Amino acid sequence: MLRMEIALFLILAFVAYIYFPARRERTPLHQTFSVLLLTVLVHLVFDGATLYTVNHLDTVPPLVNSLLHRAFIATMLLVVYLFYRYIAILVEEETGTPRRFDLAAKCFLGAAELAALVLPVRYAITPEGNYSTGMQANVCYGGVAFYLLLCAGLLIANWKQIDRKKRFAIGAALLIEFTVCALQGLHHTWLISGMGITLMTLSFYLTLENPDILRSELTEQKMSMLYLKSQVNPHFLYNTLDAIRIQAQLDGDKRVADLLMRLVDFFRRSVKVNQPMVPLDDELELLEAYLDLMCYRYPQLECRCDIAPELYDVLVPNFILQPIVENSLLHGLKNKGYRGQVTVAAQKRPDGAMEITVRDTGSGFAPGKKAEIDQMLLHYARQPSKLDGNSIGVLNVQKRIKLLCGRAYGLSYTENDTGGVTAHLLLPIQEVTP
């Protein structure tokens, strides 16, 4: 058994060696897994130590044995709590449902840890091997059962809302631990709890936390952005060029030159695919070029920008404003003959984040459309790759904000009291470094 514990430790140590240097976004989910991985490694050390000392009661001082067993049980309880926390955060991200059991889980952990520290350590001595028993051991069993049942309840209650891959990861981890607990309960001398903890950790790492998987997601997002930029509406190009031709026939070259310059600016700035983050000022210049062209085509269209000066240097995901503004024009103001106003504003929020709003005075959402978009944005990770043309730009913006800025940020929509729709882009304030 001791050799097995050493092997398990070495396996997870190698996983940690790969995991920690890898680049990833700092989200509560990944941070929790990092703490979990370190805690499991510490727990395996105590597991191996107690595996040795419990079978050498005649040579190991009782105080040493007692302290090691208390540390073993204390870290075991912390590990299963972190498993619960990881699964709870994952379920929250998938469903949007707040974590309702966090307080109960923390209180239980505090009470169980205290019991592990003060209750007496007792041992059962058998021909097959020795093991800890009594109230302290029962606290450990009870804690493991409590958190596993809590996790199973979260999985079952939100089964349909969780992505299939993540459902599999959670279900496999819980099945492994339930099986190990059952075997340990039937055969107290087997002392295989470390194997269950290790396999649970590995199941999450291989399916959800593998750096290669995270890199592939980043590549997928980059390809999605390339696809989005390749989908510039051809009708927009044809109509704009035709408008330029007509203008050339009517009143000379100066206006034509100006329009051509704006068209060139638009395409020159829109092809910076290799820059995932750009200053807000660059993004606004791209948007301005697009709006100048649209306002020329539709003279009764009014476009305004209200940007706090201190935000011009803040980094934002590339190419996020034009798709949102285009969506406002095509699905809001188009039904009103492009008569109305689009206002783009940016301000710093009290919580330190930046909010960019795109407000239109259009016709608003069609019945049921708002709920459909809300669900698409909430469950952005599970959306099919092929959506209708109205949705792909919005979904792409949401995915890139989540990927590049973190899951706390993103895109949402509200309906205006006076008519029309407002898009809200919540972004972190990260300025260009000199």
Backbone torsions as a table, in degrees:
resi	resn	phi	psi	omega
1	MET	NA	-39.9	-179.5
2	LEU	-61.9	-39.8	177.9
3	ARG	-63.1	-38.0	177.8
4	MET	-62.3	-43.2	179.5
5	GLU	-61.8	-40.8	178.0
6	ILE	-63.2	-42.5	179.1
7	ALA	-63.1	-42.7	178.4
8	LEU	-62.1	-42.4	178.5
9	PHE	-61.4	-44.5	-178.5
10	LEU	-65.1	-36.7	178.2
11	ILE	-63.2	-48.9	-179.4
12	LEU	-70.4	-31.2	175.3
13	ALA	-62.8	-39.0	176.8
14	PHE	-66.6	-40.2	175.9
15	VAL	-59.9	-45.0	178.9
16	ALA	-62.0	-38.2	178.7
17	TYR	-60.6	-35.9	178.6
18	ILE	-81.2	-39.3	-170.0
19	TYR	-72.0	-49.6	-169.4
20	PHE	-68.1	-37.6	178.6
21	PRO	-73.1	-15.0	-174.8
22	ALA	-69.2	143.5	179.4
23	ARG	-77.9	132.2	177.8
24	ARG	-158.6	162.3	176.3
25	GLU	-74.3	144.6	-179.0
26	ARG	-85.8	89.1	178.7
27	THR	-110.9	158.5	176.2
28	PRO	-55.2	-33.0	-179.4
29	LEU	-66.3	-51.4	-179.1
30	HIS	-67.0	-36.8	178.4
31	GLN	-64.7	-39.6	177.3
32	THR	-64.2	-41.9	178.3
33	PHE	-64.4	-36.3	178.0
34	SER	-61.1	-46.1	177.9
35	VAL	-64.3	-41.4	179.1
36	LEU	-59.5	-46.2	-177.9
37	LEU	-61.6	-44.0	178.3
38	LEU	-65.4	-41.3	-179.7
39	THR	-65.0	-39.5	178.0
40	VAL	-63.3	-40.3	178.2
41	LEU	-61.8	-43.7	177.3
42	VAL	-63.7	-42.4	-179.8
43	HIS	-61.6	-39.9	-180.0
44	LEU	-64.3	-32.2	175.7
45	VAL	-62.6	-48.1	179.0
46	PHE	-68.4	-33.6	178.0
47	ASP	-62.8	-46.0	178.6
48	GLY	-65.6	-38.7	-180.0
49	ALA	-64.9	-45.0	-179.4
50	THR	-70.7	-29.9	175.9
51	LEU	-60.6	-36.3	177.4
52	TYR	-76.8	-48.8	-172.5
53	THR	-68.0	-35.3	-177.7
54	VAL	-65.5	-24.0	178.0
55	ASN	-99.0	9.5	175.7
56	HIS	-136.0	50.0	-177.8
57	LEU	-64.6	-24.8	-177.7
58	ASP	-78.0	-20.7	-176.8
59	THR	-111.5	-25.4	-179.4
60	VAL	-88.0	130.1	177.9
61	PRO	-56.0	137.9	-178.4
62	PRO	-55.4	-38.2	-179.7
63	LEU	-63.1	-43.6	178.9
64	VAL	-61.7	-45.5	179.2
65	ASN	-60.4	-44.6	-179.3
66	SER	-62.3	-45.9	-178.5
67	LEU	-64.5	-40.9	-179.9
68	LEU	-66.4	-40.2	178.3
69	HIS	-66.4	-38.6	177.7
70	ARG	-64.3	-42.7	177.8
71	ALA	-64.3	-38.6	178.5
72	PHE	-60.9	-49.1	-178.1
73	ILE	-69.2	-39.3	179.5
74	ALA	-62.0	-44.1	179.0
75	THR	-71.6	-32.3	175.7
76	MET	-60.8	-46.0	178.8
77	LEU	-62.2	-40.6	178.9
78	LEU	-65.7	-39.3	179.2
79	VAL	-61.1	-49.4	-177.8
80	VAL	-68.2	-30.8	173.6
81	TYR	-63.6	-43.2	179.4
82	LEU	-66.2	-33.8	172.7
83	PHE	-60.1	-46.2	177.2
84	TYR	-59.2	-46.2	-177.3
85	ARG	-61.8	-42.7	179.1
86	TYR	-61.3	-47.7	-179.5
87	ILE	-65.8	-38.9	179.6
88	ALA	-63.5	-42.2	178.3
89	ILE	-66.1	-42.3	179.2
90	LEU	-61.1	-44.5	179.5
91	VAL	-65.1	-39.8	177.9
92	GLU	-61.7	-43.4	178.9
93	GLU	-64.0	-34.9	-178.3
94	GLU	-76.9	-36.9	-171.9
95	THR	-106.6	-21.2	-173.8
96	GLY	78.0	4.9	179.9
97	THR	-85.0	127.1	179.8
98	PRO	-61.7	152.8	179.4
99	ARG	-77.7	108.2	-174.0
100	ARG	-88.4	-16.4	-173.0
101	PHE	-106.5	9.2	-176.5
102	ASP	-61.1	-44.1	-178.3
103	LEU	-63.6	-45.9	178.5
104	ALA	-61.5	-40.1	179.8
105	ALA	-64.9	-40.4	179.4
106	LYS	-69.1	-42.0	179.3
107	CYS	-63.7	-42.6	178.1
108	PHE	-62.0	-41.5	179.5
109	LEU	-61.2	-44.5	179.3
110	GLY	-60.7	-45.1	-179.5
111	ALA	-66.3	-41.4	-179.0
112	ALA	-67.9	-40.4	178.7
113	GLU	-64.2	-40.5	177.8
114	LEU	-62.7	-43.1	178.2
115	ALA	-62.9	-38.6	179.8
116	ALA	-64.8	-28.8	-178.0
117	LEU	-84.0	-28.6	-172.8
118	VAL	-106.6	-25.6	-178.6
119	LEU	-71.0	147.7	-178.8
120	PRO	-68.6	148.4	177.4
121	VAL	-94.7	125.6	179.8
122	ARG	-124.7	156.8	-175.9
123	TYR	-130.3	145.1	171.6
124	ALA	-105.1	127.0	-177.8
125	ILE	-108.7	118.1	-177.1
126	THR	-132.5	162.4	176.9
127	PRO	-62.2	-29.1	-179.2
128	GLU	-79.4	-18.4	-177.8
129	GLY	146.2	165.3	-178.9
130	ASN	-101.5	157.8	176.6
131	TYR	-157.6	159.8	178.3
132	SER	-79.3	147.3	-178.0
133	THR	-145.9	-174.0	178.7
134	GLY	89.4	-167.2	-174.3
135	MET	-61.9	-40.1	-178.8
136	GLN	-62.3	-44.3	177.4
137	ALA	-63.8	-37.4	178.7
138	ASN	-65.1	-34.5	175.6
139	VAL	-61.1	-41.9	178.8
140	CYS	-63.4	-48.1	178.5
141	TYR	-60.0	-43.6	-179.2
142	GLY	-64.6	-40.1	178.4
143	GLY	-63.8	-45.0	178.2
144	VAL	-60.8	-45.7	-179.8
145	ALA	-62.3	-42.2	-179.1
146	PHE	-59.0	-50.3	-176.3
147	TYR	-72.2	-35.2	177.5
148	LEU	-66.0	-41.8	177.8
149	LEU	-66.6	-36.3	176.8
150	LEU	-62.3	-44.7	178.3
151	CYS	-64.7	-43.4	178.9
152	ALA	-61.9	-39.6	177.3
153	GLY	-62.4	-42.1	177.2
154	LEU	-61.8	-42.0	-179.2
155	LEU	-65.4	-47.1	-177.6
156	ILE	-67.3	-42.4	-177.2
157	ALA	-66.4	-26.8	-176.1
158	ASN	-118.7	24.7	-172.8
159	TRP	-53.4	-49.7	-174.6
160	LYS	-72.3	-22.6	-176.8
161	GLN	-90.0	-12.7	-177.2
162	ILE	-92.0	137.8	176.6
163	ASP	-54.3	142.5	-174.5
164	ARG	-58.0	-42.6	179.8
165	LYS	-62.7	-40.9	-179.9
166	LYS	-73.5	-33.3	173.6
167	ARG	-59.6	-44.3	-179.6
168	PHE	-63.3	-43.8	-178.5
169	ALA	-61.7	-46.7	179.9
170	ILE	-66.1	-46.6	-178.6
171	GLY	-61.8	-41.9	179.6
172	ALA	-64.6	-42.5	179.9
173	ALA	-62.8	-45.1	-179.6
174	LEU	-66.9	-39.8	178.7
175	LEU	-61.9	-42.4	178.3
176	ILE	-59.5	-48.9	-175.7
177	GLU	-69.9	-39.0	175.9
178	PHE	-60.4	-41.6	179.7
179	THR	-63.9	-46.4	179.6
180	VAL	-63.1	-41.5	178.8
181	CYS	-63.0	-40.4	178.9
182	ALA	-64.0	-44.2	179.1
183	LEU	-65.1	-40.7	178.1
184	GLN	-64.5	-38.7	178.8
185	GLY	-67.1	-34.6	179.5
186	LEU	-79.7	-30.5	-178.0
187	HIS	-130.2	86.3	-173.6
188	HIS	-59.8	-26.3	-175.4
189	THR	-84.7	-3.5	-177.0
190	TRP	-73.0	-34.0	175.6
191	LEU	51.2	57.5	-175.3
192	ILE	-111.3	16.9	-178.1
193	SER	-59.5	-35.5	179.3
194	GLY	-61.4	-34.5	178.9
195	MET	-65.5	-42.1	178.9
196	GLY	-62.7	-45.1	179.3
197	ILE	-61.7	-42.6	-179.6
198	THR	-64.5	-44.7	-179.0
199	LEU	-66.2	-36.6	175.2
200	MET	-61.5	-45.9	179.6
201	THR	-62.1	-44.2	179.3
202	LEU	-63.3	-36.5	-179.4
203	SER	-63.9	-38.8	176.6
204	PHE	-70.2	-40.9	-179.3
205	TYR	-63.5	-47.7	-174.3
206	LEU	-69.0	-29.4	-174.8
207	THR	-101.0	-32.9	-172.0
208	LEU	-122.4	-26.7	-172.1
209	GLU	-113.8	3.1	-179.6
210	ASN	-63.0	124.7	-180.0
211	PRO	-56.5	-32.4	178.7
212	ASP	-64.6	-37.8	177.4
213	ILE	-66.6	-42.4	179.7
214	LEU	-64.2	-38.7	177.3
215	ARG	-66.1	-37.7	178.3
216	SER	-65.7	-35.9	175.8
217	GLU	-63.7	-40.0	178.0
218	LEU	-63.1	-42.3	178.1
219	THR	-63.3	-41.1	178.6
220	GLU	-60.5	-41.5	179.5
221	GLN	-66.4	-38.7	178.2
222	LYS	-64.6	-42.3	177.4
223	MET	-65.2	-35.3	177.3
224	SER	-64.0	-38.8	177.9
225	MET	-66.0	-41.6	176.3
226	LEU	-59.4	-42.8	178.7
227	TYR	-62.0	-44.0	-179.7
228	LEU	-58.8	-45.8	-177.8
229	LYS	-69.4	-24.4	176.9
230	SER	-78.3	-11.0	-176.1
231	GLN	-99.6	24.8	175.6
232	VAL	-56.0	126.3	-172.2
233	ASN	-54.4	117.5	-179.3
234	PRO	-62.4	-31.8	178.2
235	HIS	-62.9	-35.6	175.5
236	PHE	-60.7	-44.7	179.5
237	LEU	-65.0	-47.7	-178.0
238	TYR	-62.0	-46.6	-177.8
239	ASN	-65.3	-38.9	179.5
240	THR	-66.1	-45.5	179.3
241	LEU	-64.3	-36.7	176.9
242	ASP	-66.6	-39.0	177.0
243	ALA	-62.5	-39.2	177.4
244	ILE	-63.8	-41.9	179.5
245	ARG	-61.2	-45.0	179.7
246	ILE	-63.5	-43.3	179.1
247	GLN	-61.6	-38.1	177.7
248	ALA	-61.2	-37.1	179.3
249	GLN	-71.9	-29.6	-173.0
250	LEU	-87.3	-48.9	-170.2
251	ASP	-141.8	30.6	167.9
252	GLY	98.9	-169.0	-167.6
253	ASP	-97.9	-25.5	-172.9
254	LYS	-60.2	-49.2	-179.6
255	ARG	-63.7	-38.2	178.1
256	VAL	-61.4	-42.9	179.3
257	ALA	-62.5	-40.9	179.0
258	ASP	-62.9	-44.1	-179.6
259	LEU	-66.4	-41.5	177.5
260	LEU	-62.3	-39.1	178.8
261	MET	-62.4	-41.9	178.8
262	ARG	-65.6	-37.4	178.4
263	LEU	-66.1	-41.7	176.7
264	VAL	-63.3	-43.8	178.3
265	ASP	-58.1	-43.3	-178.1
266	PHE	-60.4	-49.5	-177.8
267	PHE	-71.9	-35.2	179.2
268	ARG	-62.2	-42.4	-178.4
269	ARG	-80.1	-25.4	-176.3
270	SER	-79.1	-11.6	-176.3
271	VAL	-99.1	11.5	179.2
272	LYS	-79.9	64.2	-176.2
273	VAL	-69.2	-29.5	-175.7
274	ASN	-75.9	-1.7	178.6
275	GLN	-113.3	95.4	-178.2
276	PRO	-66.1	-30.2	178.8
277	MET	-123.1	135.1	179.8
278	VAL	-134.7	158.3	174.4
279	PRO	-62.4	147.0	178.9
280	LEU	-56.7	-33.9	179.0
281	ASP	-59.5	-42.6	177.1
282	ASP	-64.0	-41.9	179.1
283	GLU	-62.9	-37.9	179.1
284	LEU	-69.8	-35.4	176.9
285	GLU	-64.8	-40.0	174.6
286	LEU	-61.8	-44.8	180.0
287	LEU	-64.4	-40.3	179.8
288	GLU	-61.6	-42.1	177.9
289	ALA	-61.2	-42.7	178.8
290	TYR	-64.2	-44.8	-177.5
291	LEU	-68.7	-35.0	177.1
292	ASP	-59.8	-42.2	178.8
293	LEU	-66.7	-42.9	179.9
294	MET	-66.7	-39.7	179.4
295	CYS	-67.8	-29.6	175.3
296	TYR	-68.9	-42.4	178.3
297	ARG	-66.1	-35.9	-176.2
298	TYR	-125.8	88.4	-174.1
299	PRO	-59.3	-24.2	-178.8
300	GLN	-87.9	5.4	175.4
301	LEU	-88.7	129.1	-179.5
302	GLU	-115.7	131.4	-179.0
303	CYS	-125.7	132.0	-178.9
304	ARG	-130.4	150.2	173.9
305	CYS	-127.7	134.2	179.1
306	ASP	-132.8	90.8	-173.1
307	ILE	-116.5	128.3	175.0
308	ALA	-62.4	128.4	-174.1
309	PRO	-55.6	-33.8	-176.2
310	GLU	-72.3	-5.3	-177.2
311	LEU	-99.3	-3.2	-176.0
312	TYR	-62.1	-31.3	-178.0
313	ASP	-91.1	0.4	179.7
314	VAL	-70.4	135.7	179.3
315	LEU	-78.4	135.6	177.7
316	VAL	-133.7	155.7	174.9
317	PRO	-57.8	138.0	-177.6
318	ASN	-64.1	137.5	171.5
319	PHE	62.9	49.7	177.4
320	ILE	-108.5	-23.1	-175.7
321	LEU	-84.4	-42.5	-177.1
322	GLN	-59.4	-45.1	177.9
323	PRO	-60.7	-35.4	-179.6
324	ILE	-70.6	-43.3	178.3
325	VAL	-65.3	-42.9	178.2
326	GLU	-60.3	-38.5	177.3
327	ASN	-62.5	-40.1	177.7
328	SER	-62.9	-40.6	-179.2
329	LEU	-69.4	-47.4	-173.7
330	LEU	-73.5	-31.1	-174.8
331	HIS	-115.2	1.7	176.5
332	GLY	-120.4	-59.4	-175.0
333	LEU	-88.0	-18.0	179.1
334	LYS	-59.6	-41.3	-179.6
335	ASN	-67.7	-13.6	178.3
336	LYS	-108.4	20.5	179.0
337	GLY	68.5	28.0	-177.4
338	TYR	56.6	34.2	172.7
339	ARG	-103.0	116.0	-178.9
340	GLY	153.5	-162.8	-171.1
341	GLN	-134.7	141.8	170.0
342	VAL	-120.7	125.7	-178.9
343	THR	-119.3	124.5	176.2
344	VAL	-107.3	122.9	-178.0
345	ALA	-131.6	153.0	177.4
346	ALA	-143.3	133.5	178.8
347	GLN	-149.0	159.0	177.1
348	LYS	-86.5	132.5	179.6
349	ARG	-87.5	159.5	178.0
350	PRO	-58.2	-27.8	-179.1
351	ASP	-82.4	3.8	177.0
352	GLY	94.2	-7.0	178.0
353	ALA	-87.0	171.9	176.5
354	MET	-113.5	137.4	176.8
355	GLU	-119.4	123.3	173.8
356	ILE	-105.6	129.2	179.0
357	THR	-117.5	141.6	173.5
358	VAL	-120.7	106.0	-173.8
359	ARG	-110.0	131.5	177.4
360	ASP	-123.9	160.3	178.2
361	THR	-107.4	34.6	-175.9
362	GLY	-80.7	-158.0	-173.7
363	SER	-84.4	-5.6	178.7
364	GLY	80.7	-173.7	-179.0
365	PHE	-76.8	144.6	169.4
366	ALA	-70.3	157.3	179.7
367	PRO	-53.8	127.2	178.9
368	GLY	83.8	-11.2	-176.3
369	LYS	-71.8	-38.5	-179.8
370	LYS	-59.1	-47.2	179.9
371	ALA	-63.1	-37.8	179.0
372	GLU	-63.8	-44.5	179.3
373	ILE	-67.3	-41.2	178.3
374	ASP	-57.8	-44.4	179.4
375	GLN	-66.5	-39.1	179.0
376	MET	-63.3	-42.5	-179.5
377	LEU	-72.0	-35.3	179.2
378	LEU	-67.2	-43.7	-178.1
379	HIS	-105.2	44.3	-175.1
380	TYR	-57.8	-34.6	-175.4
381	ALA	-69.9	-20.6	-175.4
382	ARG	-104.8	8.0	-179.0
383	GLN	-75.4	143.4	177.8
384	PRO	-64.3	154.1	-177.9
385	SER	-68.4	-26.0	-179.2
386	LYS	-107.5	107.5	175.6
387	LEU	-116.7	170.7	175.2
388	ASP	-69.4	160.9	-174.3
389	GLY	-60.5	-23.8	-179.7
390	ASN	-72.2	-23.3	-171.7
391	SER	-106.1	-25.5	-170.6
392	ILE	-63.8	-37.8	179.4
393	GLY	-65.6	-44.9	179.1
394	VAL	-63.3	-45.5	179.7
395	LEU	-63.7	-39.8	179.1
396	ASN	-62.4	-42.8	177.5
397	VAL	-60.6	-45.7	-179.8
398	GLN	-61.0	-45.5	-178.4
399	LYS	-62.9	-41.8	-177.0
400	ARG	-72.4	-35.2	175.0
401	ILE	-63.4	-46.1	-179.8
402	LYS	-62.1	-41.2	-176.9
403	LEU	-70.8	-46.8	-172.6
404	LEU	-86.2	-26.1	-174.6
405	CYS	-112.9	-21.2	-178.3
406	GLY	115.8	157.4	-175.0
407	ARG	-71.0	-15.4	177.9
408	ALA	-72.1	-15.2	-175.8
409	TYR	-110.1	167.5	179.8
410	GLY	158.4	-168.5	-174.7
411	LEU	-111.3	139.4	175.0
412	SER	-147.3	165.1	-178.2
413	TYR	-128.6	145.8	171.2
414	THR	-132.6	156.4	176.2
415	GLU	-95.6	135.6	-179.4
416	ASN	-78.7	144.9	178.6
417	ASP	-63.4	-32.5	-177.2
418	THR	-94.4	7.1	-178.7
419	GLY	106.4	152.9	-178.3
420	GLY	91.0	-174.6	-173.2
421	VAL	-134.7	148.6	174.1
422	THR	-123.0	126.2	173.2
423	ALA	-93.4	134.7	-178.9
424	HIS	-116.1	120.2	176.0
425	LEU	-110.9	110.7	178.8
426	LEU	-94.5	122.8	-174.6
427	LEU	-136.1	152.2	174.7
428	PRO	-76.1	157.9	176.7
429	ILE	-94.6	105.0	178.6
430	GLN	-130.4	109.6	-174.6
431	GLU	-88.5	158.4	178.6
432	VAL	-65.7	129.6	177.6
433	THR	-82.4	137.2	-178.5
434	PRO	-62.9	NA	NA
